[in-house]
């Protein structure tokens, strides 16, 4: 993910914008984790996998914004 050109553009954002976007992504990550767990308990593995991936990607992008 770090090699993507669009990720490099994130580094050019102002510190305030980066902090806001990072917080939003961390909230998205948490929401997606909850949905993944719920889908897994309800035996909906494809949707659980989808939400898990959303969670992971959101977490990775949030780390880039540190």
Secondary structure as UniProt FT lines:
FT   TURN            2..3
FT   HELIX           5..10
FT   TURN            11..12
FT   HELIX           15..41
FT   TURN            42..43
FT   HELIX           45..64
//
